[in-house]
């Protein structure tokens, strides 16, 4: 198996609506994509069930975080982020919530309130996928949080289109073993998957709302991208089930939104090769071989695998998550080309990683890294390689949400070849929902705009 360096996903969001959902506008020029796309690597697992070295992490695990919720909340408040220019116009918090006291499993969170009228704005949870990628580092610090990191790896700049301008934003590093999240039980890092991640996320939310009781009656939305196409429907359905079982609305779920969602392994993979062909990234011969040899029905023969490998070789070393964007060549000497002006700095994730490994930053974030035995990383290969359960399709879960009346928004960036807008369309075709509004071009000030130049 192989991994790819973290990728940048930017560009115009092409919106495919199941039900109308609106929270805020993303900074579409600075969105990151998970580097460990589960669906493509799973094909090779049908032939080789390999494991990496399962040596436990070095060092002594940190202790479980306990104490009164009021004290914890005050302890979690961020006075000032290192490298932050000026005073933040909003309150921000970071710290831990214990989700399994016996195992010593604790999840790290970052919470940033809206600068204007936060008491009347919704609570929005953002989740990155992977599985095994950080919703804080990739989601908040690269994509849609209030701050990102300059190329000096030390100073921050404010993002114009941060989502907390419209909502109170909560980011969780999940599961344990991702980012600053940890477990005192080493085996947890080798026995995680969709089910445990969903259960831990629910436990986190219930406990976190005890710490922030003013949000218990607030409208709540779940958002995210890529493999969060698994996390979000699973968590949403669990919330609805728990609310029904207790006859109490413990979490006031109002809707979900998933960008470039990985919702069905076969449809996602098939759509990638359709996307390559439609964008002249592979030859007609390679595309035909894939179409002839692969049924994309859950069974992948050796001939199919060879055909996909050939197509992958043909498209070369490009950013599959943003096919027109430059690739970070040297984070210590970033280029300032015209491409960077359009797509953003492709090395941003490296600056963020460097920043989050600074001791003064970890102190400010109340991140307990003592004894973790590893640096902060945007994605955990260990978690990815040891993922235990993952449904092949999330469509039954999506249909269940639809039946419950939950509002759903699926949207896709049109430059992502991995979880492409084509796979989103395939999912909608499969669901067979009635069309309430016909397709239309994207207009700004009455003019059809190229996604490359939308501001």
Phi, psi and omega in degrees: 000162181221162173236167178236151177297155183302142187246160178253132179241117180225181175113174181300137175274117175272120191263126176240105190263131167272306172225147185291132180219134181217126175238302183193173176263130179284155168282092191288352178270352183224056176251142180253153179244145178298138182277350187244079184282119191293320190294322183287320181287335182295331179302315181291337179291343178291345181250320184230116177265069184276154176234143172278173178306123184260030178296130180301156177297145179285159174093173179265131182292146177292160183282161178292142181277123179229176179126168181295149183295324180295317178294318180299319182299314179295322178293332183276349182292133180272120179290311179196134176285132176305134181083002180284133179268121179075183181268134177294145181271013185211161175274143177221148185224154174206145180168208187234152168232125178282126181253347176208098185294323182295315180280343184074041183259123184226138182252136179274140178228158171229127183232128181230124181277163178289143180289333181242124173052052183297333183291344179247015178247153184288167172261127183236125175265132175247134179231127168273170185251242182123280353290150178112013182251153189277123174286340178278305183293308181283313185288301185282311190278338179253321191264288197226011175280180184284338184231152165222181193247134175290169182292350176280357179067010187234320187256153184252156169229153181276143178262132186295326187248035177299139184291338180288356171295335184243347185204164172274119192254131179240128180239132180240133171273107187221143000278182175304137186106350176261130178059233180273352180289148188209171170221144173283348179256105187302327182298340177302328182287347181246005182221055178238163182182194184300315186295310181294321179299318179296313180298317180295322179297318179294314178300318177304309185300314180299316181290319180297322179293335173290327178285327180238071189296337180293348179261002183294330179256012183276145173302134187236133178234146176247128181227161179169189185216161172059239182294349169295350169299343170269309185303315191292308177298322181295315180292318181299316179294324178294319178301313180298320179295316180294321179298319180292318184296323182267350184059025179226134178278086181291325178230123188273070182292126180247335181179169178226153176220133183229124179260136180044058190282139168267095186251342182206118186306311186291317180292320180297315182291315178302316183296329179299316181286328172296319180296314179304314182293317182294337181252019175057038180265342177224163182282161175300324180296314181294320180295317179298320179298318178296316181295323182285323188266341186244125177269346182050050183235017179101346178244121184238109182283171177296323177298319177296315180300319179296320179295318178293323178297318179298316179297320179296320177296321183296321185287344172075190185272086176234171178276102183296339183269351176201086196295340180263355186274152174288161178257144178293115180268321183206102183294338179279347179216067186293143179277152178243057183279170177297330176300321181294327179294325181278312189264348188089169183286117182291351181262007185305319182297330178290321178296319180297315180300316180297318181297315184286352174261003177282131182304320182292330177289315180296324176295316181296328181272359182059034180274119181274094180259358181298119176083000178296328175082010179204153179283165173296134177229149181292330179218148180254112176296325181298314179297315181300313185292337184249022178292130191262324183220135181202108179303142180294330179221144177257006184299320175300322179292321177295316179298324178296319177296317179301316180297330181283349182088006179291134179287136183228138175230119172255128179223156185218135168286142188269010179246003182267119181270347186274300172251080195274168175296336179292319179294325176298318179294321177300319179297315180295321177299318181294323181289332175064038181281150177293144180271123180264332178222130183289159176303146177211156177290156179275121183241142172232122183053044176069014180237135176287127186248146170288140179297339181291335190240014174290136177241000000 
